[in-house]
Amino acid sequence: MSTPILETKAITMRFGGLTAVDNFSLKIGKTDLIGVIGPNGAGKTTIFNMITGIYEPTEGIVELNGENIVGNRPAFITQKGIARTFQNIRLFKDLSVIDNIRLAGHFRVDYGLVASIFRTKKFHAEEKRLEDEAMELLKIFGLEKKKDHLAKNLPYGEQRRLEIARALGTKPSVLLLDEPAAGMNPNETKELTKLIRWVRDKFQIAILLIEHDMKLVMEVCETIYVVDHGVQIAHGVPSEIQNNPKVIEAYLGTDAE
């Protein structure tokens, strides 16, 4: 295997006497599409929070392009190339659709405070670049006609698409999707399945996915990691995971036999 773009090495998260995640390791290649699944409370979102800097692991290492990013703030990790969405949509609901995306790329502007105050030529050029990039993403996600709508007024499925588009506005090399199908109807989930694969292929990025919808996971993920009570109990291709006795027991609460 080539050098992974993202790797977790035995990351562990303890909250007092509770071990939420214990010794979890994974590797993601530059264009891999990986799933992390497990019953409710298994520690999946805690893994995402450790990768993105919301939590600092009690033990273990998170490496992006071979660099240990543990201890860095979420904003720094985003700038380094990891973007995420959330199970509960976190848009700037009272801002326009286009402003949600423009803000995502603002850390990349090439002007300082003085240029911002005096509205210099460089300021206007950079703001125009941000707007053009945002419009391109809106066109890709079919939202360009709603660019001036408030984000909170979009239908649920379009809010999900906007959140993914906003994450891509940071130009990530790794995209983390936390339960993107939550709250979607079957038709929306079917479209999302196509969208996730298309985003990976279009932007040539790695995607790490947490999801409870097993049909979506099995259709879209190339490799799946399974956690239960914070411990990795299996990983492999979808067909292996579907037939793994430990996985069946974790979900059904009965012996596989």
Secondary structure, 3 states (H helix, E strand, C coil): CCCCCEEEEEEEEEECCEEEEEEEEEEECCCCEEEEECCCCCCHHHHHHHHCCCCCCCEEEEEECCEECCCCCHHHHHHHCEEECCCCCCCCCCCEHHHHHHHHCHHHCCCCHHHHHHCCHHHHHHHHHHHHHHHHHHHHCCCHHHCCCEHHHCCHHHHHHHHHHHHHCCCCCEEEEECCCCCCCHHHHHHHHHHHHHHHHHHCCEEEEECCCHHHHHHHCCEEEEEECCEEEEEECHHHHHCCHHHHHHHHCCCCC
